[in-house]
């Protein structure tokens, strides 16, 4: 009994390659979904920030206009 061959996984044939390809594709899909969620979070954060800046600018313009 060769213990090295009993506990190692050596890909043999086309079917084992498909398993690795499927795992790689699943990881790529997960990475793409994570990147998509991150882009959405960044867009929402930027929108909130620009909304705050816009409100600040409007209030400032109103104060300055009323003081003239």
LOLUM-975049 format. One record per residue (C-alpha): residue in one letter; x, z, y. Coordinates in steps of 0.001 Angstrom, whole numbers, plus 500000, padded with zeros to 6 digits. Layout:
BEGIN
aXZY;...
END
This chain:
BEGIN
x500000500000500000;x501455498902503303;x500215501311505987;x501242499025508835;x498865496263507795;x496048498697507014;x495826500025510566;x496640497010512707;x494281494286513738;x495764490848513356;x493443488091514548;x492886485488511872;x490916482329512365;x488576481034515032;x485958483812514824;x488345486522515953;x489339484457518977;x485706484122519971;x485383487906519968;x488303488234522393;x486870485468524553;x483480487184524614;x485080490473525629;x487078488730528349;x483948487013529657;x482052490302529661;x484833491936531666;x484847489029534100;x481059489313534566;x481372493049535172;x484140492445537706;x482053489793539475;x479045492122539616;x481172494948541005;x482633492601543632;x479143491418544557;x477924494989545013;x480979495794547111;x480335492765549335;x476747493904549820;x477860497421550751;x480358496020553240;x477716493775554815;x475267496664555139;x477944498902556628;x478907496215559132;x475260495663560061;x474773499386560703;x477935499522562779;x476945496519564912;x473475497993565351;x474997501219566693;x477296499260569020;x474359497181570222;x472260500276570941;x475154501900572767;x475735498770574862;x472032498492575701;x471861502125576818;x475000501737578878;x473698498555580507;x470404500295581273;x472179503249582919;x474359500976584998;x471393498800586027;x469375501853587079;x472250503173589169;x472485499979591246;
END
